[in-house]
Amino acid sequence: MIKTAIMGFGTVGSGVYEIIRDMTSADAAGDEIEVKYILDIRDFDNEEIKPLLTKNFDDILNDNDVKIAAEVMGGLHPAYEFTKQLLEQGKSVVTSNKELVATYGPELLEIAKKNNAMYLFEASVGGGIPIIRPMTVCTKANDIMAVAGILNGTTNFILNEMFTKGKDFTEALSDAQAKGYAEKNPAADVEGHDACRKLAILASMAWGKYVNYNDIPTCGITDITSRDVAYAEKMSSVIKLIGYAKMNEEGKIYASVSPMIVSEENILSDVNGVFNAVMIHGNYLGDAVFYGKGAGKLPTASAVVADILDCSRHIDVKKHNILWECSDENIIADSNEQTLTFLVRCTDSCENIENIFDEVEFVSLFNDETAFVIRNVKRGKLNAGLEKINGVIHALGVLDFI
């Protein structure tokens, strides 16, 4: 019987406990895992878990019977300190903590390898969607060329409400908060920070090089209006908050998080509500899409438990499929050199726009503004041109996966 500890008994932590408790001997490794400790600073009236509760991390650290710990506390501290100490003791750690993985992943992975432990984080991206393990194992025969995804369920719900029900951003956000899909302070979601951390993890996985999320240009959805929605519909498209990463010919990575226009022909356009999806393109595989609930108690907890079971199966001989190379050089490519198609809204005249840009396609919807599509232009050239245009309202990129 392998003893484990759960650090944090919030939404995900309680889900982890319930899944392990409900396992039977018929389940995969169901009789191999037993929760010995639940670490939380709060008091609980639940009689079932009272014998397992502790407020002292040292109980877990110093107990030689505990071989695996699930860190589901969230935040950087003390999650980082606890995880580091456990790995240094040779105890394996699994986590759903995207902020911790995106910030300290290379260091913690190296400590795990050095001490013959495992550090797994399937639940840190996409909740219950299996994506880390497939990228680690199932696509090994491929060179991954690009990764793109809808990585935040809150923003996806809000944008879906704007498209299908005609709500403005503020109204859709209030609805998301009322349904429990958005926090009281939704900044991490609507400003793109949550998706950015997840993209950093995916990009690091794809190319084995640590991508610092602080280096990824990030823009949220707070400026999306009903007029943006109307133009997207005119283009037979929708707007999604997209995390995008692609390796260029120089071995650097174009990466960004921003609202993008997604054609109805792209499968990501059909990902609605609070669902997430990750699309990867391999040189042999082509396009593959991983889809499911990106958050929620049991979907996320199921991914955590899957990592616990993986650790238990390798309790004597650890595997180390994940290592990220760190470099002093910034591996994020200059976004000004990236070529994309853009929809631009402004109040300038068509004549002036045509004098500045070589070829544009005008999209006429509203009398008080001008909109045009410019194809296959470097972002830097676009930005330079926009400085000469009067009354720029918005410029949205169009997702071209490869």
N, C-alpha and C positions, 0 to 999 in steps of 0.2 A: 504494500500500500504506500503510495507516494503522497506525502503531506505537502499541502500548499497553503499559502496565505493570500488574503485579499486585502489590499491596502486602499481604503476608501469604500464606504458603503452607501454611495449615492445611487443614482439611477442605474448606471452600468454595473457597479459593484454588487448591488442586490440581485441584478439579473444573472451575473456570473455565479453567485451562490445558488440561486434557484436552479440553474441548469445542471450544475454539478450534483446538487441534492437529488434532483429528479432522475439522474442517470440510473440505469439498472445494469445488472451484469450482462444484459443482452446488448447494451450500448458499446460503442467502440471505446475500449479502455475504461468502461464505466465503473468497474470495481477497483481501479488502480488509483483513483484520485480521491483525496479526502481533505476538506478544508479544516485546518487546525486553528488558524487565527483569522480574525477580522479586525483590521486596524482602523479606528476612527476616533476622533476626539469627542464625538457626540455620544449621548446616552440613548439607548433604544429600549422600548418596552417589549419588544419581540422576545418571548421566552425561548424560542427555538435557537436564537443566535447568541443569547446571553453568555453561555459557557465559552463561546469562541471569541468574545469581544476583548480587545486590549487597546489601551491608549499609549502603550510603550513600544516603540519600534524595535528596541533592543530584544524584546521577546522573540521577534521573528528573526532578527539578525543572528542571535546567539543560539538558536535552536537548530542543532544539526539534523533533526528529522525533517525540517522544512527544506525542500529541494527547489521549489518553484514559487515565485510570488507574482501576483497580478497587481500591477500598479494602475489603478483606475481612479486616482485622486484628482488628476487634472492640474494644470498650472505647472510652473517650473520648479517652485520651491515649496515644500521640501522634497518633491518628487525626484528631482535630480540627485540630491544627496542620498536619499534612501536607495535609489536604483544603483548608484555607483557603489555604495557600500555592499549591497547584496551581491553584485557581480564580482567584486573583489574577493568576496568570500566563496566564490564558486557556485553561487545559487543562480539559477536561471530566472529571468524576469520577462514577463509579457506585459504589453501595455496597449491602451487605446489613446494615449496622450500624444496627439499630433504636435503640440507645441514643444514638448520635450524632445521628441524624435527629430523634429526639424531643426532644433537648436543644438542639441548635444549628441545627435545620432552617431557621428563618426567616432567620438571619444568613447561612448558607451559600447559600441560594437567592438572596438579594439580591446577594451577592458574585458568584455565577455570572452573574446577569443583567447586572450592572454591567460585567463583563469579557467579555461575549459568550461565555460558556461554559455548559455544562449540568451540572446536578446531579440525578441520577436515582437512585431507591431502590426499584425494584419489589420486590427481594428482601427488603426490610426488614420486610415484613408478609406472613405466609402463605407464606414460602419460595418454592416454585415456582408458587403460585397467582397468576394474573394478576388483580390487583385495583386497584393504583395507576393503571395506564394506563386501564382501563375507567372508573374514577371520574373521571379527568382528561379523557377524550375522549368515551367512548361514552354517558355519562349527562348530557352538557352541556345537553341540552334539558329536563332535569328539575330541580326543586328536591328535593334529597335531604332526606327528613323524618326518617329514622332509620337507624342502623347497628347491627347486632348480630352477634356472632360468637363462635365457638370458636377462640381465637387461640393456644392453647398445646397442642401435641400431648402433652406429658408428663402434664399434668393430665387431659387427655381419656382417655389410656390408663389412668391410675390409676382414674378414676371408672368407666370401662367394666369394668375388672376387678372392682370392688366390686359392680357391678350384675349382671354375667353369671356371676361365679364365687364370689360371696359372700365375698370377701376383705375384711379390714379395711384401713384406710388404710395402716398401717405395712407390712403384708404386700404390698399392691399397689405401694407405693413401692419396696420392696426388689426386687420383680420387675422394675419399670421400670428400676432401676439395673443389675440383672443383664443386661438386654437392651440396655443402652446408650441407653435413652430418657431417663434422668434422670442428672444429674450427681451426683458424690459429695456435693457441697453443693447440694441441689436448691431452696434457698430462693427464688431468682428465679422459678422455675416455680411451686412449690406455694403460695407466698405471693401470687402474682398479679402480681408486678412486671413480668415479661416481657409478659404480656397487656396490662397497663396502658400500657406504652410503645407497643405496637402500636395500641391503641385511640386513644391521643393522636394518632398519625399519621393514622389513618383519619378521626377527627373533624376534624382540621385540613384534610384533603383534602376532606371533605364540604362544609364551610362556609367554607373559605378564611380561617379565623381560627385563629391559633396557639393550640392547646390544650396547656397545660403539664401533663405527666403527674403532676407533684407535687400538682396540684389535684384529681385524680380520686380519689374514695373507692375504696379497694381492699381486698378481703378474699379470702384464698386458700381452699384446700380442706382445710386441716389439721384442721379441727374436724368434718368430715363423718364420720358414723358409719353403722354398719349399720342403725340405727334410722331415720336420715334416708332411707336407701335404701328401707326398707320402706314408709315413708309415701309417698314418691314413687311407688312401684309401686302402692300403694293408689289413688292419684290418676291411674293410667294415664299416668305421666310418668317422666322420668329426671331426674338432676341433672347439670348441665353448668356449667363455669366460663365465664361469659358476660361479654364486654365489650359494654357497651351505651351508646349515645349517641343523644340525641334533642333536636332544637331545640324550645324552647317558644315560646309566643306573644310573649314579650318579647324574643326574639332571643338568649336564653341557652341553654346546653346542659346538659341532664341527662346526666351521664356516670357510669358506675360499672363496676367489675370485681368480680364476686362469684359464688359458686355460686348457681345459680337452678334452680328446678323448671321443666322444659320438657315440655310436653304431647307425647304421642306423635303428635298431629296436626301438630305443628310439624316441618318438615323437619330442623331442627337436632338433633332427638332421635335421628336415624339416623346422625349423624356419630360414628363410633366409632374406637377405636384411636388411632393418632397422627395421624389426619387432622384438618385444620382446615376451617372453612367461614366465610364472611362473607356476611351477608344485608344488602342495602340496600333501602330503600323510597323510590321516587321518585314524585312526584305524578302523572306520566303512566305511568311504567314499571310501577308497582306493586312487587311483591317480586321480587328477583333474587338468586340464590345462587351464590357462587363457591366451589368445593370442590376439595380436593386435598391433597397432602402439604405440610404446613406447615414441614417442615425436611428435612434430609438433604443429602448432598453434591451430587448431580447435580441434583435438583429446584431447590435454591437457586441453584446455579451457573448453571443454564439461564436463570434470571431475570436474573442479573447479566450474562450474555453478551447477552441480549436488549437490555438497556440500552446495552451497548457498541455493538451494531449500530445502535441508534437514534441514538446520538451520531455514529457514523460517517456515517450518512445525512444528517446535518445539520451536517457538519463546517464548511461555509462560512457557512450561514445558520442560526443557532441558533434553536430554539424555546423558549419559556418559558411552558409551560402551568401551571406550579405556582408560586404565590406565596402566602405566608401573611401576612395582616394581623396585626400585633401591636398590642395595646392595653394601656394601663396598668390598665384595668379587668378584673377577673376575669370571664371569660365563662362560667364554670361556674355553673350555677344551683344554688340552695340545695336540696340533696337532700331536706330535710325537707318541701318543697312538692311533691315527686313523688308521684303517686298510683299505687299498685301493689296487687296481691293478695299476701298473705303466708300461709305456714304457720308456726304458732307451736307449739313444744313447751314444756311447763312442768309443774310439779307442783301447781299450784293447783286449786281446785275449780271445777267448771262454773258453780256459782252465782255465785262471785265474778267470774269472767270475764264472765258475762252482765251483771253489774252495772256493769262498767267499759266494755265495748264494746256497741254497739247490736245488731248482728247478726253472729253467728258461726256457722260450721258445724263441729260437733265430728267428729273423726276418731278412732275408738277402735281401738287396736291393742295397747297394753300397759297392764297394770293399775296400774303404778307411776307413770304420768304421764298428762297430759292434752294432747291436741293439737287445734288448731282452725284453720280457715281463715277469714280476714277479708278481704273483697273491697273493692277500690277505696277504699283508705284512704290518706291522706297519711302518708308515712313519719314525719313529726314527731308526728302524732297517735298513730300506733302506738307510737312510742318513749315518749311520755308515758304511755300506758296501760300499757305493759309495766313501767314503774317502780312501778306499783301492784299488779302480779301477783307472786305468790310463786313462786320456783324456776324462773325462765325458763331454759330449756336452749338453745334455738336458735330463730331466726326466719329463714326462707328466703323470698326473693321468688319470685314466679311470673312467668315471662317472658311479657309481653304485648307483641308486637313493636311495634305502633303504638298 
